[in-house]
Amino acid sequence: MTAGALLTAALALPATAADSGTAAPYDAVPGATASPSGAASPGPTDTPTATATGTPTGTGTGTPTGTVGDTPTDPPAPTDPPTDAPTPTDTASPEPSGSGTPDPAETTPPPHRFQVYRVGNSWSDHWKLSVSVYSDTSAVAGITAHYRPHGAPADAPDAGTTSAFVTSPYLYNDRTAAQRIALPAMGVYDISVDITDSRGEVEHFPDAGQFTYAAQVSVGKLSADRGSVDYEHRSYAVSAPVTVTDPSTGAALDPAGVSVDLANPDLGGGVDTVAVATARADGRVSAPVTVKGDVTYRTAGADGTATAGYPYFLDGSDQTPLTVPAKAETTRIRVLSKTDVNVPRGGRTTITGVYERKAGSAWVGTPGQKIYTQGPAYFDATARTRADGTFTVTTGTAGSYYFCNYWNYDPFLLPTDNSTTPVHVHIPTPSRVTPFRVSEDEYGEAVIDGHLDLYGSEFANNTHSMTIQYSSNGKSWHTVGTTRIGRQGLPGDEFMTYATYGGQANGYWRAYFPGTPDFSPSYSAAVKIYRTPTRVTGGKPSRTTVRKNTYVTFGGHLQQRSTSGKWSGISRSYAYLEFRPAGSKTWHYVTRVKTDSKGAYHLRGKSTRSGTWVVVWFTSDSRHIDSNGPETYVRVK
């Protein structure tokens, strides 16, 4: 932040002027109360339009309204013909009506053709008079302003006059004196105004406003007793040499009691006072300041109404601003408590950290600073650091927490955060394993498929596991293994696997989610599956070494086991003979035969090359399990 100073001048008035209660009838702005800031005006050596004489300078104050001002006042010239004599005109008058009664219009004073307002010191040059004139019927041909000491009688001699005005480029209907006036003494003057229209008629406005004839204050180059400010050094003094000049004589005045407003032009308008410099015995104005950052100063106004003893204005001359920069220190936020916190459901935890600035080579806790918490959705908290720089935030919401001071702007401290070391608060939320489906395929394996429901949340794919458990009776459970949730090819909440326990799948199956710091553990429902076991007895070849193109034979039974454990033949069902050549991984169909009433089968195949033989049975329904006999290698010589 930078600050600078533009001067608005309010001036000190003599006691006689301050005690007067005379009011301007047209809402004139008194120059004794305020003048615009930032006026860039010439010095008091400008040529005045008139000199102070103490007597009227050619305008007749007190002349009846409507008379010409340069007519001698003694004796008065007749301004109207006798009422019984006709008034000469350029046009023919109507015939007399025969009545001797005068027309009322001839005796009623004419209404004001002009409105005069805002009469006082010009805001752009305090030593010039400003007058605003408005009329919707007449054009202004001339303006004469009469100055008399404040409170003097209306017929008192003029202290000065101004007749040369120029139209203001800033304010509508405003006229500003072409040059500065020279008056006999500093103080407040009452202003009367004569307005002349295009026909030469004059309208007089007594006590239209006030003009303050003030000393001129000039401020030299601003300086400070510190070249910069930092967190620990924020106070310094701004000063400048000052001279005060009497506008009438050009003599130097004692600046004691003079004060100068300093404003910051970098703030925008540049008129708000940021410091007030007062005159010292060494002829300088000085302002002690304690700042919140870098500041630019520029003179903005002068106000000495309390102690100066004379009115004064700042001369408004251009001035180089003074900037005292602020040096920002490096800061950091450290978390003092654990950065990974497990909290039970319904519990709360307190996070403790410290905000520090680097002073030289040491890190120092910084008090009174706002620390903003960036937490999970809907969590918002602001903490203020204690005397040692520490702060605390209490929460019962799970998620990651970051801390920063971005919105607590302090030009002495650089912004920072703890984005590299967030605090993770874990509070387990409910989970459930549903839906959960288990079936048994023809190979006697449990086909398991399920989903982990986290009530709207979801893990990253393939980062957590589901435990699969088996029980033969639904009471005693055994862990079979684990499978990944959301593994490749599956949605993020799904798991799928095949499993057997002790070589079989018949029995009860369930899934168990062991939980994480963020989610509670949960079990699926237990699912029972069952298929009838089968077997192939016999199935060995008659010989294991044969000549090429000779036949090998196989015999045995196809059987199924009842729930009581008894084995019985599978009648009228096909038994298959398959062969896998040596060095191959592929089985080839050779032949098949239907079993007899007792489940017996008899198969044979031609041996064309060495390889492995096996008898298999494939279930034709969803109630049985496939089975096969022993795999036997037969060598062909």
JOVEN-V468423 format. One line per field, one symbol per residue. burial: + if it has 16 or more other ideal C-beta (glycine too) atoms within 10 Angstrom, else -. A space follows every 10 residues. Layout:
# JOVEN-V468423
burial: ???
This chain:
# JOVEN-V468423
burial: -+++++++++ ++++--+--- ---+-+-+++ ++-++++++- +--+-+-+++ -+---++-++ +-+---+-+- ---------- ---------- ---------- ---------- ---+-+++++ ++++++++++ +++-+--+-+ --++++++++ -----+-+++ +++-+--+-- --+++++-++ ++++-+++++ +++++++--- -+++++++++ +++++++++- -+-+----++ +----+-+++ -+++++++-- --+-+-++++ +++++++--+ +++++++++- ---++++-+- +-++++++++ +++++--+++ ++++++--+- ++++-+-++- +-+++----- +++-----+- +++++++--- --+-++--++ +++++---+- +-+-+---++ +-+-+--++- +++++--+-+ +++--+++-- -++-++++-- +-+--+-+-+ ---+++++-+ ++++----+- +--+-+++++ +-----+--+ -++++++--+ -++++++-++ +--+++++++ +++--+-++- -+-+-++-+- +-++++++++ +----+---- -+-+++++++ --------++ --+-++++++ ------+--+ -++-+---++ +-+-+-+--+ +-+++++-+- ---++-+++- ---+-+-
